[in-house]
Amino acid sequence: MATLKFDAQAIAEDILKKSGGKENISSVAFCTTRLRLTLKDNSLANLEGIKAIDGVMGLVQQSGQVQIILGPGNVNKVATKFSTLASINIGEVDEVTLRKEELKAKNSTPFKLFLRKISNIFIPLIPGFVGCGIIYGVAKLLESLHIISGNSYNILYLIGKSVFTYMNIMIGMNTAKEFGGSITLGGAIAGILSAPGLSKIIINGKNLTPEEGGVIAVLIACALGASLEKKLRKIMPSVIDLMVTPTLVLLIIGVGSLYIFHPLGAFLSNNLTWLVNTLIERGRFVTGAILSATFLPLVMTGLHRALTPVEVSLLKASGLDLLRPILAMAGAGQVGAAIAIYMKTKNKKLKNVIASALPVAMLGVGEPLMFGVTLPLGKPFITACLGSVLGGAYVAMMNVASTGIGLSGLPLMLLIPAGSVIHYLIGTLLAYAGGFLLTYFTKWEDMPDGLESAMDNPLSEIMKV
């Protein structure tokens, strides 16, 4: 699977030229895999020409941006070169762009905006979940092998569990920020729901349990706290705003947390955790198959964000996440499908795209494969999803769980307890095989005229969701 040499300078120059020149660029940004351009006039851009550039894996028009998929590592290089050529700082946005983005935001559905906020609350916590999860997993492995014990184990255990010590506080601060409130008030409200002193408070004849309300109670209380704060600041005289507003917010939301949000959160968290665990433990094959097959369609619509609080609740309750390994099988199915496409396609550029995207997909970043290969072809996206069922069903049957979130693909093995690593690897290989076999033996239309012709496939419209 040989690839062409990646020339970041040439690609940046070509993208700038086909985007309408530097005068047509309002802002430049990039994420893990995409160069995100906001153009002053989209009609001046040759989008088909951008798709055809060697090194470009796909193109998405979303949230008022032209998002060019380049892949991890490559996107950083191109973004730096592009920023210099366009004479605009990465992240710089002018007033016209801001107004356009505000208009786009008004036209977004409330539910998708809400899910986006939820995602933004938890994304900053992912490095902590990954690092702590790996340390915790290693500690358990070394203890089971009798390599460490006593104080050595306790030190690693403490570090591995540290993300959960103040997790509710961090979630509260992020929630307040996302919903327009003061970060410190969000942290204070979360502190009320996490404080050891809760055990001394008796409500309805029962002592409260610290943190029993879980993540859900914190999300509800801090979101409502931010909303109340914004309303109060609109009517509060500026002379007394600094003293009165935070005091009222903490009193109202604090008392409400004790009598309403804490018990409500406890009820929802306990039942949600029970429901997910029960569905996987009793449904096994069927539950694993359904979750793995439907995960990528959820990713396309943005609905997958709703699963993050569920995973965090599972980790908080038991230290294990049964969902993460099953969902990871969806990406493995895409890998198998891509290998089959590589073997069958006669399109050289498509081969180059697959060769570039396959390694990062195996490492858990499947976006380039999904948007640049399987989705544009149509049927291979479906066969990839169905092929992942083999892996999803297997890891669910073997009760494979992870000790953290934030990783997928082969790196997720770092977060899998030692005794289950082999089963996760078998599940991954099964998903590879399922995606490969279904795609290889299913008839689908190749890309005879280059990658750009495939992007005209009606299924590519899904990418704009």
Secondary structure, DSSP 8 states (H G I E B T S, - for coil): -------HHHHHHHHHHHTT-GGGEEEEEE-SSEEEEEES-GGGS-HHHHHTSTT--EEEEETTEEEEE--TTHHHHHHHHHHHHHT--BT---HHHHHHHHHHHHHS-HHHHHHHHHHHHHGGGHHHHHHHHHHHHHHHHHHHTTS--HHHHHHHHHHHTHHHHSHHHHHHHHHHHHTTS-HHHHHHHHHHHH-GGGGG-EETTEE--TTTTHHHHHHHHHHHHHHHHHHHHHHS-HHHHHHHHHHHHHHHHHHHIIIIIHHHHHHHHHHHHHHHHHHHHHHTHHHHHHHHHHHHHHHHHTGGGGHHHHHHHHHHHHS-BSHHHHHHHHHHHHHHHHHHHHHH---HHHHHHHHHHHHHHHTT--HHHIIIIIHHHSHHHHHHHHHTHHHHHHHHHTT--BS-SS--TGGGGGGS-HHHHHHHHHHHHHHHHHHHHHHHTS-----TT-HHHHTTSGGGGGGG-
